[in-house]
Amino acid sequence: MEQNLRIELRHGEATEQALARTVTSPECLSASVLTICQNIQHTQINEMIAELKQQTAAVQSNDLSRAEGMLIAQAHTLDGLFARLTSNALTSTDMDKLERYMKLALKAQNQARATLQTLGELKAPKQVAFVKQANIGNQVQVNNDGSPARSRAKKKPKAPNELLEVEHGERLDGRTAGAAGGADTPMATLETQHRTDQRQR
């Protein structure tokens, strides 16, 4: 193949480098396989490489008509394999052969489905939405006008239960009564004039 292969030298490129670049190119690799599969003479490999380069350029310019045709042709081929393998399975009298044929038939069916799904995604690509998330907890407010920044609202501390506890966390002792202060003078017995006339029942 190297004797018939056309090598294009780039500026400042050695012959060995140009040969390695050409042989490892996708178009050359595909053409070498196609010549074997289609029983084509190697003398025509340069024309096949040129055609494959045109198809590559079409894809790079967003022309996917060749790829669409390839996928639909492969789907039809896989569908034909499914029908042929299913027919072989139904006409087989051996259970082992029937099972093997059906497994291959279902694999061909699954590949046909996957090929058509790829074709559908190629015709109508899925829209991917990128959502930016704001980390509010780490944001810092900066004022450039010199005015002090308004601080965040702080949570009010919970008021201690004044009925049950004192400042130092000690519980009140309800067993003893404290002595009366200067303002808490003992209350005198009400005189008759201050009593109510009606007694409560």
C-alpha positions as CSV (number, residue, x, y, z in Angstrom):
1,M,0.0,0.0,0.0
2,E,2.9,2.4,0.8
3,Q,4.1,2.2,-2.8
4,N,0.7,3.3,-4.2
5,L,0.0,5.8,-1.4
6,R,0.2,9.5,-2.3
7,I,2.1,11.5,0.3
8,E,1.7,15.2,0.6
9,L,4.7,17.0,2.2
10,R,3.9,20.0,4.4
11,H,6.3,22.9,4.9
12,G,9.3,21.9,6.9
13,E,8.1,18.3,7.2
14,A,10.3,15.3,6.6
15,T,9.3,12.4,4.4
16,E,9.1,10.0,7.3
17,Q,6.8,12.4,9.2
18,A,4.5,12.9,6.2
19,L,4.3,9.1,5.7
20,A,3.4,8.5,9.4
21,R,0.8,11.3,9.3
22,T,-0.8,10.0,6.2
23,V,-0.9,6.3,7.2
24,T,-2.4,7.0,10.6
25,S,-5.0,9.4,9.3
26,P,-8.7,8.2,9.7
27,E,-9.3,8.4,6.0
28,C,-6.3,6.2,5.1
29,L,-7.2,3.6,7.8
30,S,-10.8,3.5,6.6
31,A,-9.7,3.2,2.9
32,S,-7.3,0.4,3.7
33,V,-10.1,-1.6,5.3
34,L,-12.6,-0.8,2.5
35,T,-10.3,-2.0,-0.2
36,I,-10.1,-5.4,1.5
37,C,-13.8,-5.7,2.2
38,Q,-14.9,-4.6,-1.2
39,N,-12.1,-6.4,-3.0
40,I,-10.7,-3.2,-4.5
41,Q,-7.2,-2.9,-5.9
42,H,-4.7,-0.9,-3.8
43,T,-4.0,1.3,-6.8
44,Q,-7.4,3.0,-6.2
45,I,-6.8,3.7,-2.5
46,N,-5.8,7.4,-3.2
47,E,-9.2,8.0,-4.8
48,M,-10.9,6.5,-1.8
49,I,-8.9,8.6,0.6
50,A,-9.8,11.7,-1.3
51,E,-13.5,10.8,-1.2
52,L,-13.3,10.1,2.6
53,K,-11.6,13.5,3.1
54,Q,-14.5,15.2,1.3
55,Q,-17.0,13.4,3.6
56,T,-15.0,14.5,6.7
57,A,-15.0,18.1,5.5
58,A,-18.7,17.9,5.0
59,V,-19.3,16.8,8.6
60,Q,-17.0,19.5,9.9
61,S,-19.1,22.0,8.0
62,N,-22.3,20.6,9.8
63,D,-23.4,18.6,6.7
64,L,-24.6,15.3,8.3
65,S,-26.4,14.0,5.3
66,R,-23.8,11.2,4.7
67,A,-23.9,10.2,8.4
68,E,-27.7,10.1,8.3
69,G,-27.7,7.9,5.2
70,M,-25.1,5.6,6.7
71,L,-27.2,5.1,9.9
72,I,-30.4,4.4,8.1
73,A,-28.7,1.9,5.8
74,Q,-27.2,0.2,8.9
75,A,-30.6,0.1,10.5
76,H,-32.1,-1.6,7.4
77,T,-29.2,-4.1,7.3
78,L,-29.7,-5.0,11.0
79,D,-33.5,-5.3,10.4
80,G,-32.8,-7.7,7.6
81,L,-30.5,-9.8,9.9
82,F,-33.2,-9.9,12.5
83,A,-35.7,-11.2,10.0
84,R,-33.3,-13.8,8.6
85,L,-32.2,-15.1,12.0
86,T,-35.8,-15.3,13.2
87,S,-36.7,-17.3,10.2
88,N,-33.8,-19.7,10.8
89,A,-34.9,-20.1,14.4
90,L,-38.5,-20.9,13.5
91,T,-37.6,-23.4,10.9
92,S,-35.0,-25.2,13.1
93,T,-35.9,-28.5,14.7
94,D,-33.0,-28.4,17.2
95,M,-33.8,-26.5,20.4
96,D,-30.1,-25.5,20.8
97,K,-30.0,-23.9,17.3
98,L,-33.3,-22.3,17.9
99,E,-32.1,-20.7,21.0
100,R,-28.8,-19.5,19.4
101,Y,-30.7,-18.1,16.4
102,M,-33.2,-16.2,18.6
103,K,-30.4,-14.7,20.8
104,L,-28.6,-13.4,17.6
105,A,-31.9,-12.2,16.2
106,L,-32.7,-10.2,19.4
107,K,-29.2,-8.7,19.4
108,A,-29.7,-7.6,15.8
109,Q,-33.0,-6.1,16.8
110,N,-31.5,-4.2,19.7
111,Q,-28.7,-2.9,17.5
112,A,-31.2,-1.7,15.0
113,R,-33.1,0.1,17.7
114,A,-29.9,1.8,19.0
115,T,-29.0,2.8,15.5
116,L,-32.4,4.5,14.9
117,Q,-32.1,6.2,18.3
118,T,-28.7,7.6,17.3
119,L,-30.2,8.8,14.1
120,G,-33.0,10.5,15.9
121,E,-30.6,12.3,18.3
122,L,-28.5,13.3,15.3
123,K,-31.6,14.9,13.6
124,A,-32.9,16.5,16.8
125,P,-30.1,16.9,19.4
126,K,-31.1,17.1,23.0
127,Q,-31.0,20.5,24.6
128,V,-28.7,20.6,27.6
129,A,-29.4,23.4,30.1
130,F,-26.6,24.7,32.3
131,V,-27.8,26.2,35.6
132,K,-25.5,28.3,37.7
133,Q,-25.9,27.9,41.4
134,A,-25.2,30.9,43.6
135,N,-23.4,30.1,46.9
136,I,-25.3,32.6,49.0
137,G,-23.7,31.5,52.3
138,N,-20.2,32.5,51.1
139,Q,-21.1,35.8,49.5
140,V,-19.6,39.0,51.1
141,Q,-21.2,42.4,50.7
142,V,-18.8,45.1,49.7
143,N,-19.7,48.8,49.6
144,N,-17.4,51.1,47.7
145,D,-19.1,54.4,48.7
146,G,-17.5,54.4,52.2
147,S,-20.8,53.8,54.0
148,P,-20.7,50.9,56.5
149,A,-22.3,47.7,55.2
150,R,-25.5,46.7,56.9
151,S,-24.8,43.7,59.0
152,R,-26.9,40.6,58.9
153,A,-29.7,40.2,61.3
154,K,-28.5,38.2,64.3
155,K,-30.7,35.8,66.1
156,K,-31.9,36.9,69.4
157,P,-30.6,34.8,72.3
158,K,-33.3,32.8,74.0
159,A,-34.3,34.4,77.3
160,P,-33.8,32.1,80.3
161,N,-36.8,30.9,82.2
162,E,-36.9,33.4,85.0
163,L,-39.4,31.3,87.0
164,L,-37.2,28.2,87.2
165,E,-33.6,29.4,87.0
166,V,-31.4,32.2,88.0
167,E,-28.6,33.8,86.1
168,H,-26.0,31.2,87.0
169,G,-28.2,28.3,86.1
170,E,-29.1,27.3,89.7
171,R,-32.6,26.3,90.3
172,L,-34.6,28.2,92.8
173,D,-35.3,26.6,96.1
174,G,-39.0,26.8,96.8
175,R,-38.8,25.1,100.2
176,T,-37.8,28.2,102.2
177,A,-39.4,31.6,102.1
178,G,-37.2,34.6,101.9
179,A,-37.3,37.3,104.5
180,A,-39.5,40.3,103.7
181,G,-37.6,43.4,102.6
182,G,-38.2,47.0,103.6
183,A,-40.9,47.4,101.1
184,D,-42.7,44.2,102.0
185,T,-44.2,45.2,105.3
186,P,-46.5,42.7,107.1
187,M,-50.1,43.2,106.1
188,A,-52.4,44.1,109.0
189,T,-55.8,42.6,109.5
190,L,-58.6,44.5,107.8
191,E,-60.7,46.6,110.0
192,T,-64.5,46.3,110.0
193,Q,-64.9,49.3,107.8
194,H,-62.7,47.8,105.1
195,R,-64.5,44.4,105.1
196,T,-67.3,43.6,102.6
197,D,-70.8,43.5,103.8
198,Q,-71.6,40.3,101.9
199,R,-69.9,37.1,102.8
200,Q,-69.0,34.7,100.2
201,R,-70.6,31.3,100.3
